[in-house]
Amino acid sequence: MNKDGIFNRRNFIKTSAIGIAGLGVSGKGNLLNGENEETTSVFPKIKKYNTLGRTGFRASDIGLGTSRAFNVPILNAILDSGVNYIDTAESYGRGTSEKNIGKAIEGRDRKSLFITTKLHLKEDSLSEEIEKRFNKCLERLGTEYIDCLMIHGASSIGVLENKGFHTAVKKLRSEGKLRFTGVSNHGARFGRSQDVMEEVLMGAVKDGRFDLLLIVYNFLKTDPGEKIMAACKKKNIAVTIMKSNPVARYYDLKERIEKLKGEGKKVDQRTLNYFNSMKDSASKTEEFAKKNNLQNRDEIRNAALQFVLDNENVNVLNIAFRNFDDIEKMLSLSGKKLTGNELKKLNNYADSGGNLYCRHACGICESSCPENIPVNTILRYNHYFDTNGSEKYAMEKYAKLTAIKPDACNDCSGHCESACPYNLPVKGLLQLADQNLKLG
């Protein structure tokens, strides 16, 4: 019971091993293409389904974005609630994500689900290699076909034109193993061509062979997303969204410092330097939160997600659900419209705290760095760590990064900050990311 005497399903799920083990069992096979029957799921149901561009599939407005290897009960709960769009990748959890999805979809109506997986490719990747890796994805997912194969994090137009990819796609389609193709883009990636998101994805639209795009879009980064979405609409290309929650990390950092001080532990000087560099902007953010009676960031986060869902050119908003609490909180937003008051809060937040958020897929500052530090890549990994709760995944990715790390920023005058059009404390962001992501 909560303070009002109302049964709290969140606590029930957490404390009932029987409930967790049984989630989704009786709901399997009940999802139709956009029309779900009643199941035993205790979570909110999807309220809206959108046509996924030229694919014709009716997809839930909130999709499952699985950058982590979730356990099967969580996946079952999500699917039982009406989510029928699943985004995964070969590299997520070294294939564990695909394996667990395969277990969760077993026994369900396969035609009721739209499953996308992704492969990292080079401009010269061969068709034989692509087919072999694709078939491994099929095996892990335990399905006879995949709805959409995406080029994962395509950071150059050259990757889109890869002959091996298109040759493999033609063969896989003829064998009934693949239906559609797509492209995702996070911005420039270390060690690859530095084409920005707009160039790559507008190139994919112009190419004409891709049916679906996965792009970065949120209330603090609307451009070039809106330009890309408008172009997709003209060609009936589906649009799915990632990186939709840009809420600043000031409060997390403040709580961390206060906790360390309370425990009598030393606070790293770089952390203090970054925290102090944020204070001017953060004070405005705190003033805004106090004025609007915001006790935590949930209201802003919800409004941020509704901002994306409210855009008629968005087909699916992908969310990386971390736990059962996320399922309850996020799925309740399905089909909801952004109110004028919520939009006002977002605009006020953008004015007061917008310069605490590094725009994903921007990359404008990277060319100014004399050490060639991959700012976009490092801060993307820190987003996985800080916002998505994928700490282990983010730290593993960072450990494998062979580029020069933010240690080189210590004696730098801040070329990246001078080049940043959003006036971000980029040096501080990089140094905090380095502290978060270092192993040991």
C-alpha positions as a LaTeX table, in Angstrom:
\begin{tabular}{lrrr}
\hline
Residue & $x$ (\AA) & $y$ (\AA) & $z$ (\AA) \\
\hline
Met1 & 0.00 & 0.00 & 0.00 \\
Asn2 & 1.14 & 3.57 & $-0.62$ \\
Lys3 & 0.38 & 6.52 & 1.63 \\
Asp4 & $-3.12$ & 6.78 & 0.13 \\
Gly5 & $-3.84$ & 3.13 & 0.76 \\
Ile6 & $-3.57$ & 2.23 & $-2.91$ \\
Phe7 & $-1.88$ & $-1.03$ & $-3.93$ \\
Asn8 & 1.47 & $-0.31$ & $-5.58$ \\
Arg9 & 2.12 & $-2.75$ & $-8.42$ \\
Arg10 & 5.77 & $-1.64$ & $-8.62$ \\
Asn11 & 6.52 & $-2.89$ & $-5.12$ \\
Phe12 & 4.56 & $-6.06$ & $-5.78$ \\
Ile13 & 6.71 & $-6.89$ & $-8.78$ \\
Lys14 & 9.88 & $-6.18$ & $-6.84$ \\
Thr15 & 8.95 & $-8.34$ & $-3.87$ \\
Ser16 & 7.10 & $-11.19$ & $-5.52$ \\
Ala17 & 9.38 & $-13.78$ & $-7.09$ \\
Ile18 & 6.30 & $-15.63$ & $-8.28$ \\
Gly19 & 5.00 & $-12.49$ & $-9.97$ \\
Ile20 & 8.29 & $-11.86$ & $-11.72$ \\
Ala21 & 8.65 & $-15.44$ & $-12.88$ \\
Gly22 & 5.13 & $-15.49$ & $-14.22$ \\
Leu23 & 5.12 & $-12.17$ & $-16.04$ \\
Gly24 & 4.08 & $-12.48$ & $-19.63$ \\
Val25 & 3.40 & $-16.21$ & $-19.68$ \\
Ser26 & $-0.33$ & $-16.10$ & $-20.27$ \\
Gly27 & 0.02 & $-13.06$ & $-22.52$ \\
Lys28 & 2.10 & $-14.80$ & $-25.17$ \\
Gly29 & 0.49 & $-15.07$ & $-28.56$ \\
Asn30 & $-2.11$ & $-12.41$ & $-27.81$ \\
Leu31 & $-0.48$ & $-9.54$ & $-29.69$ \\
Leu32 & $-1.92$ & $-8.89$ & $-33.12$ \\
Asn33 & $-0.54$ & $-6.39$ & $-35.61$ \\
Gly34 & $-1.33$ & $-3.29$ & $-33.62$ \\
Glu35 & $-4.30$ & $-4.86$ & $-31.83$ \\
Asn36 & $-3.48$ & $-6.46$ & $-28.47$ \\
Glu37 & $-5.95$ & $-8.48$ & $-26.46$ \\
Glu38 & $-6.15$ & $-8.38$ & $-22.68$ \\
Thr39 & $-3.26$ & $-10.13$ & $-20.94$ \\
Thr40 & $-2.32$ & $-10.62$ & $-17.33$ \\
Ser41 & 0.27 & $-7.80$ & $-17.51$ \\
Val42 & 0.04 & $-5.48$ & $-14.51$ \\
Phe43 & 1.71 & $-2.64$ & $-16.40$ \\
Pro44 & 0.15 & 0.15 & $-18.53$ \\
Lys45 & $-0.81$ & $-0.84$ & $-22.06$ \\
Ile46 & 0.28 & 0.78 & $-25.30$ \\
Lys47 & $-2.43$ & 3.22 & $-26.35$ \\
Lys48 & $-1.25$ & 4.20 & $-29.82$ \\
Tyr49 & 0.10 & 2.47 & $-32.92$ \\
Asn50 & 1.61 & 4.22 & $-35.96$ \\
Thr51 & 2.14 & 3.02 & $-39.51$ \\
Leu52 & 5.85 & 2.36 & $-39.94$ \\
Gly53 & 6.34 & 4.15 & $-43.24$ \\
Arg54 & 6.41 & 2.08 & $-46.42$ \\
Thr55 & 6.65 & $-1.16$ & $-44.41$ \\
Gly56 & 2.93 & $-0.84$ & $-43.63$ \\
Phe57 & 3.44 & $-2.34$ & $-40.18$ \\
Arg58 & 1.40 & $-0.87$ & $-37.31$ \\
Ala59 & 4.04 & $-0.27$ & $-34.64$ \\
Ser60 & 3.64 & 0.74 & $-31.01$ \\
Asp61 & 4.50 & 4.41 & $-30.49$ \\
Ile62 & 6.97 & 3.29 & $-27.80$ \\
Gly63 & 9.49 & 0.67 & $-28.86$ \\
Leu64 & 11.97 & $-1.53$ & $-27.04$ \\
Gly65 & 15.51 & $-0.22$ & $-27.55$ \\
Thr66 & 17.79 & $-2.88$ & $-26.12$ \\
Ser67 & 21.33 & $-1.61$ & $-25.74$ \\
Arg68 & 21.54 & $-3.83$ & $-22.66$ \\
Ala69 & 21.10 & $-7.58$ & $-22.24$ \\
Phe70 & 17.80 & $-7.60$ & $-20.37$ \\
Asn71 & 16.44 & $-10.61$ & $-18.57$ \\
Val72 & 13.50 & $-12.43$ & $-20.08$ \\
Pro73 & 10.85 & $-11.52$ & $-17.45$ \\
Ile74 & 11.41 & $-7.80$ & $-18.15$ \\
Leu75 & 11.17 & $-8.41$ & $-21.89$ \\
Asn76 & 7.98 & $-10.43$ & $-21.43$ \\
Ala77 & 6.39 & $-7.67$ & $-19.36$ \\
Ile78 & 7.18 & $-5.11$ & $-22.05$ \\
Leu79 & 5.80 & $-7.26$ & $-24.86$ \\
Asp80 & 2.70 & $-8.23$ & $-22.88$ \\
Ser81 & 1.93 & $-4.53$ & $-22.49$ \\
Gly82 & 1.58 & $-4.13$ & $-26.25$ \\
Val83 & 5.06 & $-3.06$ & $-27.31$ \\
Asn84 & 5.59 & $-4.73$ & $-30.69$ \\
Tyr85 & 8.65 & $-2.91$ & $-32.04$ \\
Ile86 & 12.02 & $-4.37$ & $-30.96$ \\
Asp87 & 15.37 & $-2.74$ & $-31.73$ \\
Thr88 & 18.54 & $-4.69$ & $-31.01$ \\
Ala89 & 21.98 & $-5.24$ & $-32.51$ \\
Glu90 & 24.64 & $-7.87$ & $-33.02$ \\
Ser91 & 26.95 & $-6.02$ & $-30.62$ \\
Tyr92 & 24.50 & $-5.53$ & $-27.73$ \\
Gly93 & 25.75 & $-7.68$ & $-24.88$ \\
Arg94 & 27.90 & $-9.58$ & $-27.39$ \\
Gly95 & 24.74 & $-11.21$ & $-28.73$ \\
Thr96 & 23.11 & $-11.76$ & $-25.32$ \\
Ser97 & 20.43 & $-9.20$ & $-26.11$ \\
Glu98 & 19.38 & $-11.10$ & $-29.24$ \\
Lys99 & 19.41 & $-14.42$ & $-27.35$ \\
Asn100 & 17.15 & $-13.10$ & $-24.60$ \\
Ile101 & 14.79 & $-11.52$ & $-27.12$ \\
Gly102 & 14.63 & $-14.90$ & $-28.83$ \\
Lys103 & 13.52 & $-16.49$ & $-25.57$ \\
Ala104 & 10.92 & $-13.77$ & $-24.96$ \\
Ile105 & 9.32 & $-14.03$ & $-28.41$ \\
Glu106 & 9.15 & $-17.82$ & $-28.34$ \\
Gly107 & 5.54 & $-18.92$ & $-28.66$ \\
Arg108 & 4.31 & $-15.46$ & $-29.67$ \\
Asp109 & 2.69 & $-14.57$ & $-32.98$ \\
Arg110 & 5.80 & $-13.64$ & $-34.97$ \\
Lys111 & 3.84 & $-11.57$ & $-37.49$ \\
Ser112 & 2.68 & $-9.31$ & $-34.67$ \\
Leu113 & 6.25 & $-8.18$ & $-33.97$ \\
Phe114 & 8.66 & $-5.96$ & $-35.89$ \\
Ile115 & 12.25 & $-6.90$ & $-35.07$ \\
Thr116 & 15.23 & $-4.82$ & $-36.14$ \\
Thr117 & 18.86 & $-5.75$ & $-35.66$ \\
Lys118 & 22.00 & $-3.88$ & $-36.66$ \\
Leu119 & 25.50 & $-4.63$ & $-37.96$ \\
His120 & 28.55 & $-2.35$ & $-37.81$ \\
Leu121 & 30.00 & $-2.24$ & $-41.34$ \\
Lys122 & 33.02 & $-0.82$ & $-43.08$ \\
Glu123 & 32.93 & 0.73 & $-46.53$ \\
Asp124 & 34.54 & $-2.42$ & $-47.93$ \\
Ser125 & 32.68 & $-5.12$ & $-45.93$ \\
Leu126 & 32.06 & $-8.18$ & $-48.12$ \\
Ser127 & 28.65 & $-9.73$ & $-48.80$ \\
Glu128 & 29.77 & $-13.18$ & $-47.60$ \\
Glu129 & 30.82 & $-11.78$ & $-44.22$ \\
Ile130 & 27.57 & $-9.82$ & $-43.89$ \\
Glu131 & 25.46 & $-12.89$ & $-44.68$ \\
Lys132 & 27.36 & $-14.98$ & $-42.14$ \\
Arg133 & 26.88 & $-12.41$ & $-39.38$ \\
Phe134 & 23.22 & $-11.90$ & $-40.30$ \\
Asn135 & 22.55 & $-15.64$ & $-40.08$ \\
Lys136 & 24.12 & $-15.66$ & $-36.60$ \\
Cys137 & 21.64 & $-12.93$ & $-35.63$ \\
Leu138 & 18.80 & $-15.10$ & $-36.94$ \\
Glu139 & 20.09 & $-18.02$ & $-34.91$ \\
Arg140 & 20.35 & $-16.02$ & $-31.69$ \\
Leu141 & 16.89 & $-14.49$ & $-32.17$ \\
Gly142 & 15.40 & $-17.91$ & $-32.91$ \\
Thr143 & 13.33 & $-16.59$ & $-35.79$ \\
Glu144 & 13.06 & $-17.47$ & $-39.46$ \\
Tyr145 & 13.29 & $-13.86$ & $-40.61$ \\
Ile146 & 14.24 & $-10.38$ & $-39.45$ \\
Asp147 & 12.02 & $-7.47$ & $-40.33$ \\
Cys148 & 14.76 & $-4.88$ & $-40.77$ \\
Leu149 & 18.54 & $-5.04$ & $-40.99$ \\
Met150 & 20.18 & $-1.72$ & $-40.22$ \\
Ile151 & 23.67 & $-0.41$ & $-40.85$ \\
His152 & 24.71 & 0.31 & $-37.28$ \\
Gly153 & 26.07 & 3.79 & $-36.61$ \\
Ala154 & 26.80 & 4.56 & $-40.26$ \\
Ser155 & 29.21 & 7.48 & $-40.04$ \\
Ser156 & 29.93 & 8.00 & $-43.72$ \\
Ile157 & 28.00 & 8.08 & $-46.96$ \\
Gly158 & 30.47 & 5.54 & $-48.30$ \\
Val159 & 29.14 & 2.91 & $-45.89$ \\
Leu160 & 25.63 & 3.42 & $-47.28$ \\
Glu161 & 26.90 & 2.64 & $-50.78$ \\
Asn162 & 28.67 & $-0.57$ & $-49.72$ \\
Lys163 & 28.11 & $-3.06$ & $-52.56$ \\
Gly164 & 28.57 & $-6.05$ & $-50.27$ \\
Phe165 & 25.69 & $-4.90$ & $-48.06$ \\
His166 & 23.26 & $-4.42$ & $-50.92$ \\
Thr167 & 24.29 & $-7.69$ & $-52.57$ \\
Ala168 & 23.72 & $-9.55$ & $-49.29$ \\
Val169 & 20.38 & $-7.82$ & $-48.77$ \\
Lys170 & 19.16 & $-8.87$ & $-52.20$ \\
Lys171 & 20.03 & $-12.50$ & $-51.52$ \\
Leu172 & 18.58 & $-12.54$ & $-47.99$ \\
Arg173 & 15.33 & $-11.06$ & $-49.26$ \\
Ser174 & 15.08 & $-13.67$ & $-52.01$ \\
Glu175 & 15.51 & $-16.38$ & $-49.34$ \\
Gly176 & 12.72 & $-14.87$ & $-47.19$ \\
Lys177 & 15.11 & $-14.09$ & $-44.32$ \\
Leu178 & 14.86 & $-10.30$ & $-44.52$ \\
Arg179 & 12.10 & $-7.80$ & $-45.33$ \\
Phe180 & 13.49 & $-4.25$ & $-45.03$ \\
Thr181 & 16.69 & $-2.25$ & $-44.51$ \\
Gly182 & 17.61 & 0.82 & $-42.50$ \\
Val183 & 20.34 & 3.07 & $-41.12$ \\
Ser184 & 21.20 & 4.40 & $-37.65$ \\
Asn185 & 23.56 & 7.25 & $-36.89$ \\
His186 & 25.09 & 8.59 & $-33.65$ \\
Gly187 & 27.32 & 11.15 & $-35.31$ \\
Ala188 & 31.02 & 10.83 & $-36.02$ \\
Arg189 & 32.73 & 7.70 & $-34.68$ \\
Phe190 & 36.41 & 7.46 & $-33.84$ \\
Gly191 & 38.55 & 6.00 & $-36.60$ \\
Arg192 & 35.96 & 6.54 & $-39.31$ \\
Ser193 & 34.97 & 9.24 & $-41.77$ \\
Gln194 & 33.70 & 12.31 & $-39.99$ \\
Asp195 & 30.46 & 12.87 & $-41.92$ \\
Val196 & 27.86 & 14.40 & $-39.60$ \\
Met197 & 24.45 & 12.88 & $-38.91$ \\
Glu198 & 22.62 & 15.18 & $-41.31$ \\
Glu199 & 24.90 & 14.33 & $-44.24$ \\
Val200 & 24.71 & 10.59 & $-43.67$ \\
Leu201 & 20.97 & 10.32 & $-43.08$ \\
Met202 & 19.98 & 12.76 & $-45.81$ \\
Gly203 & 22.24 & 10.64 & $-48.01$ \\
Ala204 & 20.29 & 7.55 & $-46.96$ \\
Val205 & 17.01 & 9.26 & $-47.85$ \\
Lys206 & 18.35 & 10.31 & $-51.25$ \\
Asp207 & 19.71 & 6.81 & $-51.89$ \\
Gly208 & 16.16 & 5.44 & $-51.85$ \\
Arg209 & 17.02 & 1.86 & $-50.88$ \\
Phe210 & 16.49 & 2.27 & $-47.13$ \\
Asp211 & 13.08 & 1.84 & $-45.49$ \\
Leu212 & 13.77 & 3.00 & $-41.92$ \\
Leu213 & 16.04 & 5.43 & $-40.06$ \\
Leu214 & 17.05 & 5.54 & $-36.39$ \\
Ile215 & 18.02 & 9.11 & $-35.47$ \\
Val216 & 18.89 & 11.35 & $-32.52$ \\
Tyr217 & 16.07 & 13.77 & $-31.65$ \\
Asn218 & 14.97 & 15.55 & $-28.48$ \\
Phe219 & 13.68 & 18.93 & $-27.30$ \\
Leu220 & 17.23 & 20.29 & $-26.99$ \\
Lys221 & 18.31 & 18.88 & $-30.36$ \\
Thr222 & 15.54 & 19.35 & $-32.90$ \\
Asp223 & 17.79 & 20.24 & $-35.82$ \\
Pro224 & 18.76 & 18.43 & $-38.04$ \\
Gly225 & 16.26 & 15.79 & $-36.87$ \\
Glu226 & 13.24 & 17.70 & $-38.11$ \\
Lys227 & 14.84 & 18.29 & $-41.51$ \\
Ile228 & 15.60 & 14.57 & $-41.83$ \\
Met229 & 12.08 & 13.59 & $-40.74$ \\
Ala230 & 10.49 & 15.95 & $-43.28$ \\
Ala231 & 12.57 & 14.37 & $-46.04$ \\
Cys232 & 11.59 & 10.88 & $-44.83$ \\
Lys233 & 7.91 & 11.79 & $-44.91$ \\
Lys234 & 8.13 & 12.71 & $-48.59$ \\
Lys235 & 9.54 & 9.26 & $-49.42$ \\
Asn236 & 7.45 & 7.35 & $-46.86$ \\
Ile237 & 10.55 & 6.23 & $-44.93$ \\
Ala238 & 9.90 & 5.24 & $-41.32$ \\
Val239 & 11.52 & 7.25 & $-38.52$ \\
Thr240 & 12.46 & 5.85 & $-35.11$ \\
Ile241 & 14.08 & 7.89 & $-32.35$ \\
Met242 & 16.89 & 7.41 & $-29.82$ \\
Lys243 & 18.61 & 9.75 & $-27.30$ \\
Ser244 & 15.27 & 11.37 & $-26.44$ \\
Asn245 & 16.06 & 12.23 & $-22.80$ \\
Pro246 & 18.55 & 15.15 & $-22.59$ \\
Val247 & 17.92 & 16.04 & $-18.92$ \\
Ala248 & 21.09 & 17.55 & $-17.43$ \\
Arg249 & 23.24 & 15.60 & $-14.98$ \\
Tyr250 & 23.83 & 18.42 & $-12.51$ \\
Tyr251 & 21.68 & 16.91 & $-9.75$ \\
Asp252 & 23.35 & 13.50 & $-10.00$ \\
Leu253 & 26.76 & 15.10 & $-9.71$ \\
Lys254 & 25.69 & 17.31 & $-6.82$ \\
Glu255 & 24.31 & 14.31 & $-4.93$ \\
Arg256 & 27.52 & 12.35 & $-5.60$ \\
Ile257 & 29.72 & 15.13 & $-4.22$ \\
Glu258 & 27.53 & 15.62 & $-1.15$ \\
Lys259 & 27.58 & 11.88 & $-0.46$ \\
Leu260 & 31.38 & 11.68 & $-0.71$ \\
Lys261 & 31.80 & 14.67 & 1.59 \\
Gly262 & 29.28 & 13.19 & 4.05 \\
Glu263 & 31.32 & 9.99 & 4.14 \\
Gly264 & 34.53 & 11.96 & 4.71 \\
Lys265 & 35.95 & 10.92 & 1.35 \\
Lys266 & 38.03 & 13.07 & $-0.96$ \\
Val267 & 36.31 & 14.49 & $-4.04$ \\
Asp268 & 38.43 & 14.31 & $-7.18$ \\
Gln269 & 39.64 & 17.78 & $-8.20$ \\
Arg270 & 38.50 & 17.31 & $-11.78$ \\
Thr271 & 34.99 & 16.57 & $-10.55$ \\
Leu272 & 35.02 & 19.72 & $-8.44$ \\
Asn273 & 36.34 & 21.76 & $-11.38$ \\
Tyr274 & 33.56 & 20.49 & $-13.61$ \\
Phe275 & 30.92 & 21.02 & $-10.94$ \\
Asn276 & 32.08 & 24.61 & $-10.39$ \\
Ser277 & 32.05 & 25.26 & $-14.14$ \\
Met278 & 28.38 & 24.24 & $-14.17$ \\
Lys279 & 27.26 & 26.36 & $-11.24$ \\
Asp280 & 26.10 & 29.43 & $-13.15$ \\
Ser281 & 23.89 & 27.42 & $-15.45$ \\
Ala282 & 22.91 & 25.00 & $-12.71$ \\
Ser283 & 21.72 & 27.81 & $-10.43$ \\
Lys284 & 19.27 & 28.82 & $-13.16$ \\
Thr285 & 18.15 & 25.21 & $-13.47$ \\
Glu286 & 17.58 & 24.97 & $-9.72$ \\
Glu287 & 15.67 & 28.24 & $-9.77$ \\
Phe288 & 13.48 & 26.88 & $-12.57$ \\
Ala289 & 12.87 & 23.60 & $-10.69$ \\
Lys290 & 11.91 & 25.44 & $-7.51$ \\
Lys291 & 9.59 & 27.81 & $-9.36$ \\
Asn292 & 7.79 & 24.90 & $-11.03$ \\
Asn293 & 7.72 & 22.75 & $-7.88$ \\
Leu294 & 9.83 & 19.99 & $-9.43$ \\
Gln295 & 11.01 & 17.62 & $-6.72$ \\
Asn296 & 12.95 & 15.46 & $-9.17$ \\
Arg297 & 13.63 & 15.15 & $-12.88$ \\
Asp298 & 10.78 & 12.76 & $-13.65$ \\
Glu299 & 8.42 & 15.50 & $-14.80$ \\
Ile300 & 10.97 & 16.99 & $-17.18$ \\
Arg301 & 11.93 & 13.54 & $-18.45$ \\
Asn302 & 8.28 & 12.64 & $-19.09$ \\
Ala303 & 7.65 & 15.92 & $-20.88$ \\
Ala304 & 10.82 & 15.34 & $-22.94$ \\
Leu305 & 9.55 & 11.93 & $-24.05$ \\
Gln306 & 6.08 & 13.31 & $-24.77$ \\
Phe307 & 7.70 & 16.03 & $-26.89$ \\
Val308 & 9.03 & 13.28 & $-29.16$ \\
Leu309 & 5.83 & 11.23 & $-29.11$ \\
Asp310 & 3.86 & 14.35 & $-30.02$ \\
Asn311 & 5.68 & 14.77 & $-33.33$ \\
Glu312 & 3.52 & 13.32 & $-36.10$ \\
Asn313 & 6.63 & 12.47 & $-38.14$ \\
Val314 & 7.93 & 10.14 & $-35.42$ \\
Asn315 & 6.79 & 6.55 & $-35.85$ \\
Val316 & 8.48 & 4.94 & $-32.84$ \\
Leu317 & 10.30 & 6.26 & $-29.78$ \\
Asn318 & 12.84 & 3.65 & $-28.65$ \\
Ile319 & 13.37 & 3.39 & $-24.91$ \\
Ala320 & 16.03 & 1.35 & $-23.13$ \\
Phe321 & 13.96 & 0.08 & $-20.21$ \\
Arg322 & 16.29 & $-0.63$ & $-17.29$ \\
Asn323 & 13.85 & $-2.28$ & $-14.89$ \\
Phe324 & 10.18 & $-2.83$ & $-14.01$ \\
Asp325 & 9.88 & 0.71 & $-12.66$ \\
Asp326 & 10.79 & 2.06 & $-16.09$ \\
Ile327 & 8.10 & $-0.07$ & $-17.72$ \\
Glu328 & 5.45 & 1.42 & $-15.45$ \\
Lys329 & 6.66 & 5.00 & $-15.84$ \\
Met330 & 7.39 & 5.02 & $-19.57$ \\
Leu331 & 4.51 & 3.01 & $-20.97$ \\
Ser332 & 2.03 & 5.28 & $-19.21$ \\
Leu333 & 3.12 & 7.98 & $-21.68$ \\
Ser334 & 1.87 & 6.07 & $-24.73$ \\
Gly335 & $-0.73$ & 8.02 & $-26.68$ \\
Lys336 & $-0.50$ & 11.07 & $-24.41$ \\
Lys337 & $-0.34$ & 14.58 & $-25.84$ \\
Leu338 & 2.06 & 17.26 & $-24.67$ \\
Thr339 & 0.15 & 19.99 & $-22.83$ \\
Gly340 & 0.84 & 23.69 & $-23.19$ \\
Asn341 & 2.09 & 23.83 & $-19.62$ \\
Glu342 & 4.52 & 20.95 & $-20.22$ \\
Leu343 & 5.82 & 22.59 & $-23.40$ \\
Lys344 & 6.36 & 25.81 & $-21.47$ \\
Lys345 & 8.37 & 23.89 & $-18.87$ \\
Leu346 & 10.54 & 22.35 & $-21.59$ \\
Asn347 & 11.20 & 25.75 & $-23.13$ \\
Asn348 & 12.06 & 27.19 & $-19.74$ \\
Tyr349 & 14.32 & 24.24 & $-19.02$ \\
Ala350 & 16.07 & 24.71 & $-22.35$ \\
Asp351 & 16.74 & 28.34 & $-21.44$ \\
Ser352 & 17.96 & 27.59 & $-17.92$ \\
Gly353 & 19.78 & 24.27 & $-18.28$ \\
Gly354 & 20.21 & 23.64 & $-21.98$ \\
Asn355 & 23.92 & 24.42 & $-21.92$ \\
Leu356 & 24.55 & 21.50 & $-19.56$ \\
Tyr357 & 23.66 & 18.96 & $-22.27$ \\
Cys358 & 26.08 & 17.89 & $-25.00$ \\
Arg359 & 24.10 & 17.49 & $-28.23$ \\
His360 & 24.41 & 13.93 & $-29.51$ \\
Ala361 & 25.61 & 13.50 & $-33.09$ \\
Cys362 & 26.80 & 17.11 & $-33.23$ \\
Gly363 & 30.58 & 16.75 & $-33.47$ \\
Ile364 & 31.12 & 20.42 & $-34.34$ \\
Cys365 & 33.90 & 20.87 & $-31.78$ \\
Glu366 & 35.96 & 17.80 & $-32.71$ \\
Ser367 & 37.89 & 19.35 & $-35.58$ \\
Ser368 & 39.20 & 22.07 & $-33.25$ \\
Cys369 & 40.88 & 19.62 & $-30.87$ \\
Pro370 & 44.68 & 19.54 & $-31.38$ \\
Glu371 & 44.80 & 16.06 & $-29.80$ \\
Asn372 & 41.99 & 14.63 & $-32.00$ \\
Ile373 & 39.98 & 13.51 & $-28.96$ \\
Pro374 & 36.72 & 11.84 & $-30.17$ \\
Val375 & 34.39 & 14.05 & $-28.14$ \\
Asn376 & 31.17 & 12.71 & $-29.65$ \\
Thr377 & 32.09 & 9.07 & $-29.02$ \\
Ile378 & 33.28 & 9.59 & $-25.43$ \\
Leu379 & 30.22 & 11.61 & $-24.43$ \\
Arg380 & 27.95 & 9.05 & $-26.09$ \\
Tyr381 & 29.52 & 6.34 & $-23.94$ \\
Asn382 & 28.99 & 8.54 & $-20.88$ \\
His383 & 25.33 & 8.90 & $-21.87$ \\
Tyr384 & 25.04 & 5.11 & $-21.77$ \\
Phe385 & 26.68 & 5.15 & $-18.33$ \\
Asp386 & 24.83 & 8.09 & $-16.81$ \\
Thr387 & 21.38 & 8.18 & $-18.40$ \\
Asn388 & 20.75 & 4.66 & $-19.71$ \\
Gly389 & 22.19 & 2.93 & $-16.65$ \\
Ser390 & 24.41 & 0.75 & $-18.87$ \\
Glu391 & 27.52 & 1.22 & $-16.76$ \\
Lys392 & 29.31 & $-2.03$ & $-17.60$ \\
Tyr393 & 28.60 & $-1.74$ & $-21.33$ \\
Ala394 & 29.81 & 1.88 & $-21.40$ \\
Met395 & 33.00 & 1.12 & $-19.46$ \\
Glu396 & 33.84 & $-1.81$ & $-21.74$ \\
Lys397 & 33.38 & 0.35 & $-24.84$ \\
Tyr398 & 35.54 & 3.09 & $-23.34$ \\
Ala399 & 38.30 & 0.65 & $-22.37$ \\
Lys400 & 38.55 & $-0.47$ & $-26.00$ \\
Leu401 & 38.79 & 3.08 & $-27.32$ \\
Thr402 & 42.31 & 3.55 & $-28.67$ \\
Ala403 & 42.08 & 7.32 & $-29.04$ \\
Ile404 & 43.75 & 9.87 & $-26.77$ \\
Lys405 & 41.69 & 10.19 & $-23.59$ \\
Pro406 & 40.66 & 13.38 & $-21.70$ \\
Asp407 & 43.86 & 13.35 & $-19.62$ \\
Ala408 & 45.19 & 15.50 & $-22.44$ \\
Cys409 & 42.57 & 18.15 & $-21.55$ \\
Asn410 & 44.24 & 19.09 & $-18.25$ \\
Asp411 & 46.66 & 21.64 & $-19.71$ \\
Cys412 & 44.51 & 22.65 & $-22.68$ \\
Ser413 & 43.07 & 26.14 & $-23.04$ \\
Gly414 & 39.74 & 24.69 & $-24.22$ \\
His415 & 39.64 & 24.75 & $-28.03$ \\
Cys416 & 36.52 & 22.55 & $-27.96$ \\
Glu417 & 34.68 & 24.96 & $-25.68$ \\
Ser418 & 35.51 & 27.89 & $-27.94$ \\
Ala419 & 34.15 & 25.98 & $-30.92$ \\
Cys420 & 30.96 & 24.77 & $-29.19$ \\
Pro421 & 27.92 & 26.74 & $-30.46$ \\
Tyr422 & 25.98 & 25.80 & $-27.31$ \\
Asn423 & 28.54 & 27.25 & $-24.85$ \\
Leu424 & 29.05 & 23.91 & $-23.11$ \\
Pro425 & 31.81 & 23.19 & $-20.56$ \\
Val426 & 33.13 & 20.48 & $-22.90$ \\
Lys427 & 36.41 & 19.98 & $-21.03$ \\
Gly428 & 34.53 & 19.33 & $-17.82$ \\
Leu429 & 32.12 & 16.96 & $-19.55$ \\
Leu430 & 35.02 & 14.97 & $-20.99$ \\
Gln431 & 36.87 & 14.82 & $-17.68$ \\
Leu432 & 33.77 & 13.67 & $-15.81$ \\
Ala433 & 33.14 & 11.05 & $-18.50$ \\
Asp434 & 36.71 & 9.84 & $-18.09$ \\
Gln435 & 36.20 & 9.48 & $-14.34$ \\
Asn436 & 32.92 & 7.61 & $-14.83$ \\
Leu437 & 34.18 & 5.25 & $-17.50$ \\
Lys438 & 37.64 & 4.27 & $-16.30$ \\
Leu439 & 37.90 & 0.67 & $-15.16$ \\
Gly440 & 39.18 & 0.09 & $-11.66$ \\
\hline
\end{tabular}
